[in-house]
Amino acid sequence: MNSVAAVRDIAGVTLRQLLGRRRTVLLVLLSVVPILLAAAFRAAGETDIERFTRIVFDGLYVAILLPLVAVLFGTGAFGAEIEDGTIVYLLAKPIPRAAVVIAKALSAAGVAIALTVASAGLSGVIELLPAGSDGQAATFGYITAMAVGSVCYATLFLALSLFTRRALVIGIGYMLVWEGGLSSLLPGIANLSIRQYSLGVADAFIQLHQDPARLTPSTAMTLAVILVVVAMVVASWRLMRFELPGSSD
Amino acid sequence: MTAGNRITATSPAGSIYDLGYRHYEGKRRGRGYAIWSLYVESLRSVWGFGRPTRAKAAPFIIGGLYAFPAALQLAFSSTLAAQIQSGQTLELFTYSTYFTQFGFFMILFCVAQAPELVCRDQRYQVLPLYFTRALSRVDYAVAKLGALASGLFLALIVPMIALFVGAVLMKPDTLGALGDEWPKALPALPACLLVALGMAAIALALSSFSPRRAYAAIGLVAYFLLMEIVPVAIYAVGHGDRVNWTWSDKLLLLAPSTTLGSAVNWFFGTALDPSLPSTLGGGDFLVAAIASIFVFSGVLLFRYRRIAA
């Protein structure tokens, strides 16, 4: 089997694993909440793009929905197989480990992008498109931010899930403590915050008066690419030395 | 079970099956003891005792981070006291606002430990083993809820003790300061109990719906964060220039951390966060917090009455 076909097959199987019935219901419910909020803004006749962007796009999408969804899919791509022990069958196949990592990352990031972009796009259509070209720019900006953030979170926590079984809790801790608490206190850690990468990318489309973004679009994009490449390399390296569960636990 | 097997556990308190191979003549401690045992074991596992070091990492790191600011204030209390000299108190962190400031660590604690308590038993299908013996389904749920609430209470009370010790040491007259300080600190006990019960009820009720820890954790964090921000956002737009939704302030009573944090203020008799609507008082939040404990405990019991085992 050549690597490309292997990547395609593994990605397909992973997609099916990631979109189990209950998980999909949970996540669709989650991503509907901000859309309802957008509808409430519309019902209130709120036309202030700045306010909507700050509360819904920044406060809800970038701060909560994006990390939750992407961390869940990122840690779930390998996590479920490690927990169930089916990773044995995957690793026993003569497929380059890097190809396995790429396949898993592609499907995890892909699902995360699909869900967050669809949800953010709908919210934007409901509330911001009537607001004219600025509203359009804000919607495009935050859709791009969702895509970049999804890839970053998914690959980083996919790599981490190969080191510890509690990667999901660490991911939630990272989101609550590092990005939620500390990054407002210590501006310097913007360079090490995926949230800031996403906001920085959104800045290429729209800039607010009280902008939450601390990085310029080009810096943010560069750091995001570095993060993804490093995470993929580390994950492949780790998978080459992976000890099967049960042998040491 | 064939006709030759006798179930001789006729006493209402015990149910040790006598299969005819080996008899048991010892004491039967009964249902109450079974609940107590499950409670103790669950409380130990909340803090990772009786489990490998890896299991202790999450609760101790998160609990430690929560207590860290208070411990810092304790450590520097003598320096602070020397700087003030004139006897006035300088408090960076107070009993009544500590949870509001650092409560996100306790959310993280619930996210890490509540699924540990209830998801594994469902995933490995061991619930029938509990329910066929002295424990009833309700007993199981109550023991687990008590264990998580006690575990949270310990984590919540440590920084309160640190603040208390720090405040006493800051004064030159230690015994007098002890007498002055403890009436101020005492409301921390019922307040911590309320917060512990409130968070434990929400966390266990939501976790019990999933056998997988990952889903339970995501569901929990989503509930705690979204229910926090959505009411605030609706309240913000509902009081704009165009509309005046008078009902929108009531939504804030649904926000879990805000409600618990404001109910804590009621115990200390301190003012609420000025950003909250003036139409709501500390008493309203207290009632909402108690109501949420009952609702989520009810959900938990309902779940365990219906669960397939």
Interface residues (C-beta under 8 A of the other chain):
Chain A: R22 R23 L26 L30 V33 L37 A40 F41 A43 A44 G45 E46 R51 I55 V56 G59 L60 I64 L68 L72 T75 G76 G79 A80 R166 L168 V169 I172 G173 L176 V177 G180 G181
Chain B: R54 A57 A58 I62 L65 F104 F105 I107 L108 V111 A112 S210 R213 A214 Y215 A217 I218 G219 V221 A222 L225 L226 I229 V230 A233 I234 A236 V237 G238 G240 R242 V243 W245
